[in-house]
Structure formats: structure tokens, C-alpha cells
């Protein structure tokens, strides 16, 4: 198990106060939701009372603190972490990872990715390779980050026909994740990096006529249009699994569906031959 402290907080009380303020909760609101007295919460935050691990977890869960950060709060409070954090190739995670792999394969001939909580690719199905054609090989070296790859000038940016719209969508997702994690430095650094890619002369994102935000990408002489669906493991009790999500791309029009179906048939014919 590995746990990384992103910064050396002065006390668990000050960290709990920081999370409360990030969630825009008053002491009264947090105390009411956590079913503790406002006075006790005040004593915890100012260091006059040392919270138990159960109290730390209760407050953290009310404030929707991510698992990894709950572990960090417990460590700062002088207690053992609550949730294990294993590598994706750990034997104990093998059945879950195999199940996720089967979902990726079942989504073919449409692209599907398994991403961690920094949008690094953990696994992907074969149709994803079609979308990555033409990218700078240096950007395809692990860890391969999807947001960086989409917005980098030598990545997919030149092939994405609605780049301003897709950039705004990705930056919105990234901003929400930064808020959820309490400003994780790695995510803030990623946002600063990809924001710097855009040029001042690029047109702004146009109002959307579609019911969902589409990804319009040109590849192999076709303009493919997708919308994405993200899903997570609801019952995860491991930090690594809790951070994973499946990003599946669904054809947004018949032309995209037909183009990918034809490509699959052509590959199958070559295999038979």
C-alpha cells in the first residue's frame, strides 16, 4: 500500500476546516449532517479536541472527501489509513481488472478506455488505436494522459473538428475533479499545462445544438462523431479501484456507426484470408 502526502498540514483539525470551507459548509451545517455538536466540531478544528478515527471518517464522508484524502486525514490524525491502495496488477485486483477488460472488449467496434483519476490510460480496446493514428509517438509513451493527448498540438488537437467545444468540455471535467480532490497539485499542474496549449486566436466554443457534447474527430478519411459515457465501480473499497472509470464512446450518428462497422468487417475479412 502506498499513500502520498501532498502537503504537510499543521493538524487534522485545520485540514478538516479546510475541507469544510472548500465544500462551502458552515460549522453548523457540517455538525448537523454529521450528527455531532457544533462545539465539539469547533474544538476539533481548533485543535482543542483530538478526533477519533471514526469521527474523522464521519466528517470526511459528509464532506465527500475522496478515499485517498480520507487516508491522508487519518494519517495526519495519527491513525492507520482505512482504505488499501494496490497496484492495478496486484493479484487481489485481478478478477475486477479482468471484468473491466471484458467490458472494454465488449464495446468494440467502438472505442472504450479504462482511465485512472488523473485521466491516464490504464487499459483500452483495439478501436482506440484507430483514433490515435498520426499522434506524436512521444505522446503515446506511458503514462498516456487522455486530456493531454486530446489537447496537445502534436496529439489529437489537429484531428478534432470541434476542438473549442471539446476543450471546454475537458477543462470543465478537470476543474470539477480539482474541486472534488481539494486542489490536488498533479491535477492543477495538468490544467495549467493543457490550458497553455490554446492560442489566443482560436475561436471560442460555439453554443451547442446537440443534446450532448460530441467529439468530432477526423480519421481515415471519415469524420467520426461520438458522445461519451463514464461509469465507475459503485462498491469500490480500494483507492485504486475507486479512482478508475470506464469511458466508452458511442456513435452520435449513423455515418459513424456504419464507418466503424465496415472497418470491423474489413479487418475480419483480412483475418479470414
Protein Blocks (a to p, Z undefined) as FASTA:
>chain_A
ZZddfbdcfbfklmmmmmmmmnopafklmmmmnopafklmmmmmnopaccdfklmmmmmm
mnopafklmmmmmmmnopacfbdcddfklfklmmmmmmmmmmmmmmpccdcddddfkopa
fbdcfklmmmmgoiafklmpccddfklmmmpmklmmmmmmklmmmmmmmmmmmmmmmmmn
nopaklmmmmmmmmmmpcfklccddddfbfbdcddddeehiacdddddddddfkbcbfkl
mmpccdddddfbfklmmmmmmmmmmmmmmmmZZ
